[in-house]
Amino acid sequence: MERFAAVERAVRDAPPHALLEAVRDVLATHYTAVSVDLLMADYAMTTLQPVSALPYTTAPVPVHGSAPGRAFGSQQPHVEKNAPDGDVVAHFPVSVRGDRVGVLTVRLPADRCTPRAEEELQGVAQLLGREIVLAERETDLYLQARRTGRLTLAAEMQWQLLPGSSSSRPEYEIGAQLEPAYAIHGDNYDWSASADHLTLTVTNGMGEGVEAALLTNLAINALRNARRAGLSLADQACLADQAVHGHYHGVSHLAVLLLRFDLATGEVEVVDAGSPKMWRLRQGKAEPVPFEAQLPLGMFEDTLYSAQRFSVEPGDRLFFLSDGVYDVASPAGERYGEKALMRAMTTTRLLPPSQVPRAVLRELAGHRGTDDADDDALVVCLDWRGRR
């Protein structure tokens, strides 16, 4: 534990842009590491980009079919023991409270890769993940490493709104993904957890480009403002509705699905203000869960909203989808309808929620064919375990 404490001190004392250099030095000293690399997951969750200063000289690593990608996907250490020079190459997932950030790759002499060393290095990877989240307030280095191409301005605005791509607590696990990752417009998701509740927001934005991003930014921040003031779910919707209508006067509006889960009982409050849909996979059967549709936020002045209730059971898997998923058409004009959705939900039932949205969106891309997406597509997957 003394050498792990040395790593901890070195990382916390390092400047925000020099976390990797600090880890390299201290792992070389205390673990005899031959090399240390940090790979960050890109926004599309398809590649792992080495962290370095621009311009990049090292090619990204694919998530699928690579050793680092295996550690990233399983969220378990993966050790390669057949290196030509006799060294061991170990890959450790870097995550923060269930949010997958990247992979820490460490090359060690074979006799130094003991079970205890592996356990400590996994702890180093988790420590590094937390420090990266803090460092992103002061440096662009890690955010730059998350992109394999340039984001549109609208996408830049949208990604800065998001809480992460996954989250995990004893009561639940969430995974989410937006497409096209580098050119999204108005779709969005948000979540926040307290000791007793989880609040989840799924947004289907209106319009395109920066205007759509501005509309979504206004609505999400209005909802957060109301939530942080301790208002009820229905009042959160009312306040956001007033904010959007007060600015756009009904010309633009926003479709939102608001949910508030009681972590102790599984009771859920819902305000359905638009087009995002919810599906439930229970005991292998996928089915839509309809709610009473209410007006989108900002359509009319002083709209009143009311919350409905339903319950989730341990083992339930919930899907939240924007119309960019279920309205996608094939080259022949066939919509990606309920049968295709049910098939996608059941075939991904063995995957963890963090991997499900990416898998569903891959199938969606296959249905769309070579045509470019003409709308955002949002998939959120939530596994409910309940509180024991």
C-alpha positions as CSV (number, residue, x, y, z in Angstrom):
1,M,0.0,0.0,0.0
2,E,3.0,2.3,0.4
3,R,3.6,2.4,-3.3
4,F,-0.1,3.0,-4.1
5,A,0.0,5.9,-1.7
6,A,3.0,7.2,-3.6
7,V,1.0,7.1,-6.8
8,E,-1.9,8.8,-5.2
9,R,0.3,11.7,-4.0
10,A,2.0,12.1,-7.3
11,V,-1.3,12.2,-9.2
12,R,-2.9,14.7,-6.9
13,D,0.1,16.9,-6.9
14,A,0.4,16.9,-10.8
15,P,-0.8,19.8,-12.9
16,P,-4.1,19.0,-14.7
17,H,-2.4,18.5,-18.1
18,A,0.3,16.3,-16.7
19,L,-1.6,13.5,-15.0
20,L,-0.3,10.8,-17.4
21,E,3.3,11.9,-17.1
22,A,3.0,11.8,-13.3
23,V,1.5,8.2,-13.5
24,R,4.3,7.1,-15.9
25,D,7.0,8.3,-13.6
26,V,5.7,6.9,-10.4
27,L,4.7,3.5,-12.0
28,A,8.2,3.2,-13.5
29,T,9.7,3.9,-10.0
30,H,7.4,1.7,-7.8
31,Y,6.1,-1.0,-10.2
32,T,9.0,-1.2,-12.7
33,A,6.6,-0.3,-15.5
34,V,8.3,-0.3,-18.9
35,S,5.6,2.0,-20.5
36,V,2.3,3.5,-19.5
37,D,-0.4,4.8,-21.9
38,L,-3.9,6.3,-21.4
39,L,-6.6,5.7,-24.0
40,M,-9.8,7.8,-23.9
41,A,-13.1,6.6,-25.3
42,D,-14.3,8.8,-28.2
43,Y,-17.9,10.3,-28.2
44,A,-19.2,7.5,-30.4
45,M,-17.8,4.8,-28.1
46,T,-16.2,3.1,-31.1
47,T,-12.5,3.9,-30.6
48,L,-9.9,4.5,-27.9
49,Q,-7.7,7.6,-28.6
50,P,-4.2,7.8,-27.0
51,V,-3.8,10.9,-24.8
52,S,-1.1,13.2,-26.2
53,A,-0.7,16.8,-27.3
54,L,-2.0,17.9,-30.7
55,P,-1.4,16.9,-33.4
56,Y,-1.8,13.2,-32.7
57,T,0.8,10.9,-34.0
58,T,-0.6,7.6,-32.7
59,A,-3.6,6.0,-34.4
60,P,-6.7,5.3,-32.3
61,V,-7.5,1.7,-31.2
62,P,-10.9,0.2,-32.1
63,V,-13.0,-0.8,-29.2
64,H,-14.2,-4.0,-30.9
65,G,-11.5,-6.6,-31.6
66,S,-8.7,-5.1,-29.5
67,A,-7.1,-6.0,-26.2
68,P,-7.7,-2.5,-24.7
69,G,-11.3,-2.6,-26.0
70,R,-11.8,-5.9,-24.2
71,A,-11.0,-4.3,-20.9
72,F,-13.1,-1.3,-21.8
73,G,-16.2,-3.4,-22.8
74,S,-16.0,-5.8,-19.9
75,Q,-14.9,-3.2,-17.3
76,Q,-12.5,-5.9,-16.1
77,P,-8.6,-5.9,-16.3
78,H,-7.3,-7.8,-19.3
79,V,-3.7,-9.1,-19.3
80,E,-1.7,-10.1,-22.4
81,K,1.0,-12.5,-21.4
82,N,2.5,-13.4,-24.8
83,A,4.5,-10.2,-25.6
84,P,7.5,-11.0,-27.9
85,D,10.0,-9.5,-25.4
86,G,8.6,-11.5,-22.4
87,D,6.9,-8.5,-20.8
88,V,3.2,-8.5,-19.7
89,V,0.8,-5.9,-21.1
90,A,-2.1,-5.2,-18.8
91,H,-5.1,-3.1,-19.6
92,F,-7.2,-1.6,-16.8
93,P,-10.6,0.1,-17.3
94,V,-10.7,3.8,-16.3
95,S,-14.2,4.7,-15.0
96,V,-15.9,7.0,-12.5
97,R,-18.9,5.7,-10.7
98,G,-19.9,3.5,-13.6
99,D,-19.1,6.1,-16.3
100,R,-16.6,4.5,-18.7
101,V,-13.8,7.0,-19.5
102,G,-11.0,4.9,-21.1
103,V,-8.3,2.4,-20.5
104,L,-4.9,2.5,-18.7
105,T,-2.3,0.3,-20.4
106,V,0.8,-0.7,-18.5
107,R,3.7,-2.8,-19.8
108,L,5.5,-4.7,-16.9
109,P,8.2,-7.4,-16.6
110,A,6.4,-10.7,-16.2
111,D,7.6,-11.3,-12.7
112,R,6.2,-7.9,-11.5
113,C,2.6,-8.6,-12.7
114,T,1.4,-10.2,-9.6
115,P,-2.2,-10.4,-8.5
116,R,-1.5,-7.8,-5.9
117,A,0.1,-5.5,-8.4
118,E,-2.9,-6.0,-10.8
119,E,-5.3,-5.0,-7.9
120,E,-3.3,-1.9,-7.1
121,L,-3.0,-0.9,-10.7
122,Q,-6.7,-1.2,-11.1
123,G,-7.0,1.2,-8.2
124,V,-4.6,3.5,-9.9
125,A,-6.8,3.5,-13.0
126,Q,-9.9,4.5,-10.9
127,L,-7.9,7.2,-9.2
128,L,-6.8,8.5,-12.6
129,G,-10.4,8.6,-13.8
130,R,-11.5,10.7,-10.9
131,E,-8.6,13.1,-11.4
132,I,-9.4,13.4,-15.1
133,V,-13.0,14.5,-14.3
134,L,-11.6,17.3,-12.1
135,A,-8.8,18.2,-14.5
136,E,-11.3,18.8,-17.4
137,R,-12.4,22.0,-15.6
138,E,-8.9,23.4,-16.3
139,T,-7.6,21.7,-19.5
140,D,-8.9,20.6,-22.9
141,L,-6.4,17.8,-23.2
142,Y,-8.7,15.0,-22.2
143,L,-11.7,16.3,-24.0
144,Q,-9.6,16.6,-27.2
145,A,-8.6,13.0,-26.8
146,R,-12.3,12.0,-26.8
147,R,-12.8,13.0,-30.5
148,T,-11.5,11.4,-33.6
149,G,-12.8,14.3,-35.7
150,R,-14.2,17.7,-35.3
151,L,-17.5,18.2,-33.5
152,T,-20.0,20.6,-35.0
153,L,-20.7,23.6,-32.7
154,A,-24.2,22.2,-31.9
155,A,-22.6,18.8,-30.9
156,E,-20.0,20.6,-28.7
157,M,-22.9,22.4,-26.9
158,Q,-24.9,19.2,-26.4
159,W,-22.0,17.1,-25.1
160,Q,-21.2,19.7,-22.5
161,L,-24.7,19.3,-21.1
162,L,-24.6,15.5,-20.6
163,P,-23.9,13.9,-17.2
164,G,-21.9,11.1,-18.8
165,S,-22.5,8.0,-20.9
166,S,-23.2,5.6,-18.0
167,S,-23.8,5.4,-14.3
168,S,-24.1,2.7,-11.7
169,R,-25.4,2.4,-8.1
170,P,-26.6,-0.6,-6.2
171,E,-30.2,0.2,-7.1
172,Y,-29.7,0.7,-10.8
173,E,-27.4,0.9,-13.8
174,I,-27.8,3.3,-16.8
175,G,-26.2,3.5,-20.2
176,A,-26.9,6.1,-22.9
177,Q,-25.7,7.1,-26.4
178,L,-26.4,9.8,-28.9
179,E,-26.0,9.6,-32.7
180,P,-24.6,11.0,-34.9
181,A,-22.1,11.6,-32.1
182,Y,-20.2,14.3,-33.9
183,A,-23.1,16.2,-35.3
184,I,-26.1,15.9,-32.9
185,H,-28.6,18.7,-32.8
186,G,-31.3,18.8,-30.1
187,D,-31.7,15.3,-28.5
188,N,-30.4,15.0,-24.9
189,Y,-30.6,13.1,-21.7
190,D,-29.9,14.1,-18.1
191,W,-29.9,12.3,-14.7
192,S,-29.3,13.2,-11.1
193,A,-29.4,11.0,-8.0
194,S,-29.8,11.7,-4.3
195,A,-29.9,9.4,-1.4
196,D,-33.5,8.3,-2.1
197,H,-34.3,9.3,-5.7
198,L,-33.1,9.2,-9.3
199,T,-34.4,11.8,-11.7
200,L,-34.1,11.0,-15.4
201,T,-34.9,13.4,-18.3
202,V,-35.0,12.3,-22.0
203,T,-35.3,15.1,-24.5
204,N,-36.3,15.1,-28.2
205,G,-35.2,18.4,-29.6
206,M,-36.8,20.5,-32.3
207,G,-34.9,21.9,-35.3
208,E,-31.4,21.6,-36.4
209,G,-27.9,22.9,-35.7
210,V,-27.1,25.6,-33.2
211,E,-30.7,26.7,-32.8
212,A,-31.8,23.2,-31.7
213,A,-28.8,23.1,-29.3
214,L,-29.8,26.5,-27.8
215,L,-33.4,25.4,-27.3
216,T,-32.3,22.2,-25.5
217,N,-29.7,24.1,-23.4
218,L,-32.4,26.5,-22.2
219,A,-34.9,23.7,-21.4
220,I,-32.3,21.4,-19.6
221,N,-31.0,24.3,-17.5
222,A,-34.5,25.3,-16.6
223,L,-35.3,21.8,-15.5
224,R,-32.1,21.6,-13.5
225,N,-32.9,24.9,-11.8
226,A,-36.3,23.7,-10.8
227,R,-35.0,20.3,-9.6
228,R,-32.3,21.9,-7.5
229,A,-34.9,24.2,-6.0
230,G,-36.7,21.1,-4.7
231,L,-39.8,21.4,-6.8
232,S,-42.1,18.5,-7.7
233,L,-41.7,16.8,-11.0
234,A,-44.9,18.4,-12.4
235,D,-43.7,21.8,-11.2
236,Q,-40.3,21.2,-12.9
237,A,-42.1,20.7,-16.2
238,C,-44.2,23.9,-15.6
239,L,-41.1,26.0,-14.9
240,A,-39.3,24.8,-17.9
241,D,-42.4,25.3,-20.0
242,Q,-42.6,28.9,-18.9
243,A,-38.9,29.4,-19.6
244,V,-39.1,28.0,-23.2
245,H,-42.3,29.8,-24.0
246,G,-41.1,33.1,-22.5
247,H,-38.1,33.0,-24.9
248,Y,-39.6,31.5,-28.0
249,H,-43.3,32.5,-27.6
250,G,-44.5,29.1,-29.0
251,V,-42.5,29.2,-32.2
252,S,-40.2,26.5,-30.9
253,H,-41.0,23.8,-28.3
254,L,-39.4,20.7,-26.8
255,A,-40.6,17.1,-26.3
256,V,-39.5,15.7,-22.9
257,L,-40.1,12.6,-20.8
258,L,-39.5,13.3,-17.1
259,L,-39.2,10.5,-14.5
260,R,-38.4,10.4,-10.8
261,F,-37.6,7.0,-9.3
262,D,-38.0,6.2,-5.6
263,L,-34.9,4.1,-4.9
264,A,-36.4,2.4,-1.9
265,T,-39.8,1.3,-3.4
266,G,-39.5,1.4,-7.2
267,E,-42.4,3.8,-7.4
268,V,-42.0,6.2,-10.4
269,E,-43.5,9.5,-11.2
270,V,-43.7,10.4,-14.9
271,V,-44.5,13.5,-16.9
272,D,-44.9,12.7,-20.6
273,A,-44.5,16.0,-22.4
274,G,-43.9,14.8,-26.0
275,S,-42.5,12.2,-28.2
276,P,-39.7,10.2,-26.3
277,K,-41.0,6.7,-25.7
278,M,-40.4,4.1,-23.0
279,W,-40.3,0.4,-23.4
280,R,-39.9,-2.3,-20.7
281,L,-38.2,-5.6,-20.9
282,R,-39.6,-7.9,-18.2
283,Q,-38.9,-11.6,-18.0
284,G,-37.8,-11.7,-21.6
285,K,-40.9,-9.8,-22.9
286,A,-40.5,-6.4,-24.5
287,E,-43.5,-4.1,-24.6
288,P,-44.1,-0.3,-24.8
289,V,-45.3,1.5,-21.7
290,P,-47.8,4.2,-22.7
291,F,-48.4,7.3,-20.7
292,E,-51.0,10.1,-20.9
293,A,-49.4,12.5,-23.5
294,Q,-49.2,16.1,-22.4
295,L,-48.1,19.2,-24.4
296,P,-44.5,19.7,-25.3
297,L,-42.6,22.3,-23.2
298,G,-43.0,25.8,-24.5
299,M,-45.9,25.2,-27.0
300,F,-48.5,27.3,-25.1
301,E,-48.3,29.8,-22.2
302,D,-48.9,28.6,-18.6
303,T,-49.4,24.9,-19.5
304,L,-50.2,22.9,-16.4
305,Y,-48.6,19.4,-16.1
306,S,-49.5,16.5,-13.9
307,A,-47.5,13.4,-12.9
308,Q,-48.6,9.8,-13.5
309,R,-47.3,6.8,-11.5
310,F,-46.1,3.3,-12.3
311,S,-43.8,0.8,-10.6
312,V,-40.6,-1.0,-11.6
313,E,-39.6,-4.4,-10.3
314,P,-36.1,-5.8,-9.7
315,G,-34.9,-7.3,-13.0
316,D,-36.8,-4.8,-15.2
317,R,-34.9,-3.2,-18.1
318,L,-36.2,0.1,-19.4
319,F,-35.5,1.7,-22.8
320,F,-36.0,5.3,-23.6
321,L,-36.0,6.3,-27.3
322,S,-36.2,9.4,-29.3
323,D,-38.1,9.5,-32.6
324,G,-34.8,9.4,-34.4
325,V,-34.8,5.7,-33.5
326,Y,-38.4,4.4,-34.2
327,D,-39.0,6.7,-37.2
328,V,-35.8,5.8,-39.1
329,A,-36.6,4.5,-42.6
330,S,-34.7,2.0,-44.7
331,P,-33.6,2.8,-48.3
332,A,-36.9,1.1,-49.4
333,G,-38.9,3.4,-47.1
334,E,-39.6,0.8,-44.4
335,R,-39.8,2.3,-40.9
336,Y,-37.8,0.8,-38.0
337,G,-40.9,-0.2,-36.2
338,E,-42.0,-2.1,-33.1
339,K,-41.0,-5.5,-34.3
340,A,-37.4,-4.4,-35.0
341,L,-37.2,-2.6,-31.7
342,M,-38.5,-5.7,-29.8
343,R,-35.9,-7.8,-31.6
344,A,-33.1,-5.4,-30.7
345,M,-34.1,-5.2,-27.1
346,T,-34.3,-9.0,-26.6
347,T,-31.1,-9.8,-28.5
348,T,-29.1,-7.3,-26.3
349,R,-30.6,-8.6,-23.0
350,L,-27.3,-10.2,-21.9
351,L,-25.3,-7.0,-22.4
352,P,-24.7,-4.5,-19.6
353,P,-26.6,-1.2,-20.0
354,S,-23.4,0.6,-20.8
355,Q,-23.1,-1.4,-24.0
356,V,-26.8,-1.7,-25.0
357,P,-27.3,1.7,-26.6
358,R,-24.3,1.3,-28.9
359,A,-25.5,-2.1,-30.0
360,V,-29.1,-0.9,-30.7
361,L,-27.7,2.1,-32.7
362,R,-25.5,-0.3,-34.7
363,E,-28.5,-2.3,-35.7
364,L,-30.4,1.0,-36.5
365,A,-27.5,2.0,-38.8
366,G,-27.8,-1.3,-40.6
367,H,-31.5,-0.7,-41.2
368,R,-30.8,2.8,-42.5
369,G,-28.2,1.5,-44.9
370,T,-25.7,3.9,-46.5
371,D,-28.0,7.0,-46.1
372,D,-26.9,9.6,-43.7
373,A,-29.0,10.1,-40.6
374,D,-31.5,13.0,-41.0
375,D,-32.3,13.2,-37.3
376,D,-30.7,12.6,-33.9
377,A,-31.1,9.1,-32.4
378,L,-31.1,8.7,-28.6
379,V,-31.1,5.4,-26.7
380,V,-31.1,5.2,-22.9
381,C,-31.1,1.8,-21.1
382,L,-31.8,1.4,-17.4
383,D,-31.5,-1.8,-15.4
384,W,-33.5,-1.7,-12.2
385,R,-32.1,-3.8,-9.3
386,G,-33.9,-2.1,-6.4
387,R,-32.8,-1.6,-2.9
388,R,-32.2,-4.5,-0.6
